[in-house]
């Protein structure tokens, strides 16, 4: 995300839905200043900032659907692994556009879902079972369409895959054991047809998933 953003030492950066501000802290090594905005986990972001002695990162409590910052303040807005939690994604993108300067840049990284509607529907159903705060994980084409329709021109896009153990995937959220078992059974039952697009496969008694991710850099038009 930092590389594709083209961040410069003179840039002001905003990370929306920053959580612990992992990405904001990376940008702080390159940018003039960084602001992280979120409704949660700011205590952890503050702890990490102080622990690492980062002096150019500030934190603001606020809703990304109505960012409490004036128009045109930032050269770059970053959003990492949060977009699938937004119930009003277009509103968030319009707010991002508002706080960006002329020719400002959005860099958005998130996991993807399948271009196949049936696989995408089942994938998102399982994601919502695992994490009730999940709203929608998008196919790459849909994610790009949302960004461009909100007034951005896509400059670059890179995709990559990572492989994760099912038990690790559950441990991130820690759903009830019965829910985890239901998700696992569904994945195994649909394994031969790859019914979720997650390419589940067994190695012994361990279930693995392959996730597709994208980082999109876009310019305000």
Secondary structure by P-SEA (a helix, b strand, c coil): ccccccccccbbbbbcccccaaaaaaaaacccbbbbbcccaaaaaaaaaaaaccccbbbbbccccccccccccccbbbbcccccccccaaaaaaaaaaaccccbbbbbbbbbbbccaaaaaaaaaaaaaacccccccccaaaaaaaaaaacccccccccbbbbbbaaaaaaaccccaaaaaaaaaaaaaacccccccccccccccbbbbbbbbbbbbbbcc
